Amino acid sequence: MWSFVSPVPLYWRRRGFLLRMEKGECEECSFTFVPYKSICPRCGSTKVKARKLPRRGRIVSFTLVESPPRGFEYYTPYILAVIELEDGTRVFGQVSDAENLKIGDEVEATLRIVRVFGESGQIFYGFKFVPLSSSHYPVERMPSGTSNYQDDKS
């Protein structure tokens, strides 16, 4: 369940997107992009704000991975999907706890263990998507619009 290389600095730099699902929005040209970066990829401006991505969406396309890249052998088989979020943003992510997954199924992002690195067992968390129809999904859940996250639009 582990690979040999620990990308702790990379994980730390991307923690905002990985743990809060953020996109970038340029104040100069209004371009939005995923994942968040401090420089706009379109105009090069550094006036970029982090914006919260919705946690719910629907499956646009998916594939079952049975021959994974090195370091992911323990996790097979797993499902990777393109998910269109409620605001129209498309993200690529892993789907877990899915039985009979279909294009168009509604999913919600949940915080899960993504990988375990090295013999020391460093655990890295990130979002995986769970179908709302899954029997593994909690019965009582927070409505999509509720959050402690302050999305400052100013």
N, C-alpha and C positions, 0 to 999 in steps of 0.2 A: 504494500500500500504506500510505498514511498519511492521517490526518485533520488538521484544523486546530487542534484544541484539545487541550492536554496536561494531563490531570487528575493531575499528579504528587502534590499533597497528598491527594487522594481515594485514589489507589492506595496511597500510603504508609500511610494510616490503615487500609486494609483488607488490608494485606499478610499478616497472620496467617492470615486465612481464605483468601486467594488463593494463598498459597504453602505453607500447612500444612493446609488444610482443617479448620478449627476450627468448633465449635458452642459456644454458651454454655449453661451450666447454672446456674440460680439456686439458691443455698444456702438461701434462705428458703422458696420455694414449690416447688422441684424442677422447675420448668418448663425445658424445653430448647428452643433456638431457633437458627436459621441465618439470616443470618450472625451471628457473635459480636458482641455489643455489651456495653459496660461497665455498662449499666443493664437490668434485667429488664423486658421489655415487658409482662409480666402484672402484677407487683406493685410495680414501681418500685425494687426493692432494688438496691444497688450491690455486693452480695455475690455476684458472678458469677464463675464459673471457666470457663476455656477448656478444652474437651475435644476430643480428636482424633476426627475422623470416619474411618470405615473408607474405604479407597480402592477397594474392590470393591463392585459392585452389579449391578442388572439394569435394562434399559430398561422403563419403564412406558408411556411415550408418546413420540412424536417427530414432528418435522416437518422438511421440507426447505425452507430459506429461499432463495428465488430473487429476491425483491424486498426487499433489505435496507434498514435505515435509513441515513441519511446517515453517511458515514465508514466503512461496512462494504462498500462496493461492490466493492472489490478481492477480498474473501474469498468471494464467491458462486460457486457454491452451497455452502451449509454446512448441517449438521444440528444442530438444537437438540433436546434431550430432557429428559424428567423421568426421573431415575434414582433408584431405591430402593436405598439403601446397605444393607450387611449388618446394620446395627443398626435398620433400619426408617425411618431419616431419608430424606426425599425432597429432592433437590436438582435444580436446573435447570442444565444445562450443555451445552457443545458436544461433539459426537462427531466424531472425526476418524478417518481411515483405515478407513472402513466400506464394505464391499461387501455388498449384500443384507442390510441391517440389518432385524431383526425385533423385535417386542415380546417381551420375555423374554430377549433376548440378554444374556449376562454381559459386563460392561465393567470396566475398571480405570482410575483416574485417573492421568494422566501429566503431568509438567510440560512445557509447550509455550509457544511464543510466542503470545500472545493478540492483541496489536496492536503496530503501529509508529506512533509519533506524530511529526508534524511533519517538516520538511525535515531536522532534525538527526538524525532516525532513532532517537529514544528507544524502546527495546524494553521491552515490558511482558510479563511471564511470568505464567502462571496454569495452572490445571488444565483439561485437556480429557480426555474419556473415550475410550478405545480398546477396541473389542471384543476379547475374549480370543481369538476365532477369526480375527482379522485377520492377513493375511500380512505386514503391516508391523510387527506386534508382535514384540518380541525373543523369540527362542526360550528363552534362559536369563533367568529373571526371579526376583525375590525373592518368597518365599512371602508371602501376605497378612499374616500375623501378625508378620513381622520388621520392625523399625524401630529407628532411633536415637532416636526421639521418646519422651520420658518423660511418660506420661500419669498425672499425680499425682492419685489418687482420694481423697487424704486431705483 
